[in-house]
Amino acid sequence: MSRHVVNLIPWREQRRYHCRRFWLLFFVLALMGISLVTMGWQASASLRRQDASLWLQSDADVLSRIASREPLFQAKHAQWLKLQASARQRQITRLWHQRLGSLAERMPESAWLTTLHFHEGKLELMGATRSFAALSQLEQALSTTQGFRLQPTGATERDAQGHWQFRYQLEKETEDAP
């Protein structure tokens, strides 16, 4: 038998070379992958910081615009409050006009008012009439005046000309009645 000697050294060298090349390529690709992921995270963080900076700048701009317009807003609010107060005053005037107009329509012909005073929710009426019967008509008119309640009868006396002097007091019924 013949012995044939086989030399495996070149084959082993080739296998080692391919193995080293494989692992070197694997590590290089792994390092590149890690580098790409790290660069992606850094880019993403940079974009987030830039977005946050833009948002902060935008918020600061909006706040400065609002602050610069605040006097205008305050002036408009003050104007609105004045308009509301004016409208409320007109409403109160209309209510008083209606109440006093209805009272004037129901007053007897022979009675007239000399003083009309309103203070702290009380309306005080003073006047005169030619006849005592007109006083009961006046008292009836006062008791049906909307928004007010007639208080117990005030003073009634006769003056030197023969007229009956009267004094009545009405109290406001509700809080919303001006």
Secondary structure, 3 states (H helix, E strand, C coil): CCCCCCCCHHHHHHHHHHHHHHHHHHHHHHHHHHHHHHHHHHHHHHHHHHHHHHHHHHHHHHHHHHHHHHHHHHHHHHHHHHHHHHHHHHHHHHHHHHHHHHHHHHCCCCEEEEEEEEECCEEEEEEEECCHHHHHHHHHHHHCCCCEEECCCCCEEECCCCCEEEEEEEEECCCCCC
